[in-house]
Amino acid sequence: MRERLGFLLKHCSNLKHVETAHGFMVRTALHHDKLLLSQFIETCSSLGFSAYAHSVFSVNSQSHPHIYVFNTMIKGMTLCNSAFEALLVYKSIGRVGLRPDCYSFPFALKAVVDLRAMSLGTQIHSQALCAGLESNVHVVSALIQMYSSCARISDARKVFDEMPLASVCSDNVVVWMAMIAGYVKLGDPDTAMDLLSRMPGTQTDGAVLITWTSVIAGYAQMDRPDEAIAVFLKMQLENVVPDEIAMLAVLSACAQLGAFHIRLGECIHGYVKKRGFDQMVTLKNALIEMYSNSGNISNALHVFENMTRRTVISWTTIISALAFHGLGTQALDVFSRMEMAQVKPNDITFIAVLSACAHVGLVDLGRYYFHAMKYRYGIQHEIQHYGCMIDLLGRAGYLAEALKLVSEMPFQPNAAIWGSLLAASNIHGDAELGELALLHLVQLEPWNSGNYALLSNIYASAGRWDKSVMARKMMRDKGVRKMPGWSFIQRKTT
């Protein structure tokens, strides 16, 4: 009977199957078995039928209460995004004469994080201390994660520091991982790296690899790619073999640095091939972005064309890369291939497409795509799409239409939009539009000396020398310093 019910629960895929299994449990009195009841609750929760699971749990928890079943119900509720109900189940443990154990607290604390119920989290922390679980790695890790997720990193560190033998016991590596992840999450990779350098345990453990990867990603996310790459290199010196996730993190850092670390990016590409990761779509996408940012658009295209499977991100990344490098026609050709492949574009795709139209000067096609993204693909226009369209119209000399679109869009124009109008007015010698754009730019970015210089040039080109001098004077009166020009020369090595 038990085996038959276990088989039924493993093969449930819809509500009818769940009801059949439940009926079998009741007829055979197996609903009193804590392990089978927990398995039933897990099955219901995994299929999204948490309400059904809770109804069965409520009937049985009064007559045959067991902490294992309560824990399963709390876990199931959190997995179904029913954190409030999960905490109600947790609170009911004491009412049936049970005590929460080392599994109850982590599940309940996960629900606390989902609700950001910090005061309740501190109460559960006190209850865990009263239960004598201040040294349990699962409870301590959950407490650290709870405090870190609620931006209470000092409280998380206090829990970490107060754990007995936290600095020497290798069994507590999960606690170290939680603390390091907390610092990374809150944008402090330096402290995370300091802890990582003192973390006990074998440096080749999978857990340690995850921690190294999180620190690399933390530096990359904070726009500190040099440090991210330094950590990656140090990781290899420690004989920690990177996996595909680590590769993804360091490729993100290489993409930020562009040509400065192209050789490292190429080495990582070679490593990706050697490890057999070369057909992973996420890594291929990262390689395309890395090569594009380093100026090697041909390699980016080579990676894209050799992909056996492409997602919308793959298509969007290469279209953006081509548009960024001024290859608007090629970018639009790739977008046509994307449509023929029946891959639905997203809002980022259309930013790249409209940018490509602007580079090539295809105004009519840009108008078509701007209209199609909403009425054909159901994608709402964001301010970035308006900005691309205004830039396209401005470059092509449709200044009145560009200004009309500014007045009609449901967003306040930002500095990028007024900046593109100022640039367009300079190209087409429209001093009046340039003056209007600058008045807004001075309010949005009064520190930008380039705006004043551009307006001065517009006036000078129109022969309005008094206004040209006035623009320069305005810059001096506001204390804005002209940024000195500079150039970058990269020596090519063979």
Disulfide bonds with the S-S distance in Angstrom:
none
